[in-house]
Amino acid sequence: MTDIAETVTGTKQIVVTPAVIQKRVDFQATVSTDNTITISDLTTIDGAALLKLSDGTAVTCTVATNVITVTQSPLSSVAIEGFALGT
């Protein structure tokens, strides 16, 4: 697994309730199967989505703590747009 550097394109705080504040991080990266993306702006990712920039189709992934792992196969050097929601 290779950790890929992402380019953060935006962040936004979302007030769910006065006691619960989430943060959304938008980013772009070029990824392959089994690459990881560590979102350093978040400690915990509650949900994430990755989309191919070429056609907008979803790229499958899993999340653990603040790390997103690309699980779609085969995938090689594909430009993606992604977002992660968490704290």
C-alpha positions, 0 to 999 in steps of 0.5 A, a space after each residue: 500500500 502506498 499513501 497518496 498525497 491529496 490536494 485539499 480543495 475545501 473544508 467546511 464545518 457543519 453544525 449537526 446539533 449544538 453539541 455535534 459539529 462535523 467537518 467536511 474535507 473536499 480533495 483531489 488525488 490520483 490513485 490506484 488499487 490499494 492506495 491509501 489517502 490519509 486525511 490529516 484534517 480529520 481524526 475520525 472519518 465517519 463517511 467518505 466518497 470517491 468519484 472518477 474525474 473522467 466520468 463521475 462514477 464511484 470508486 469503492 473504498 473503505 475507511 479506518 480512523 482518518 485513512 481511506 483505502 481504495 479497494 476498487 480493482 483494477 484501478 491504475 493512476 486514476 484522477 479522483 475527486 473525494 470528500 470525507 465527513 468526520 471530526 
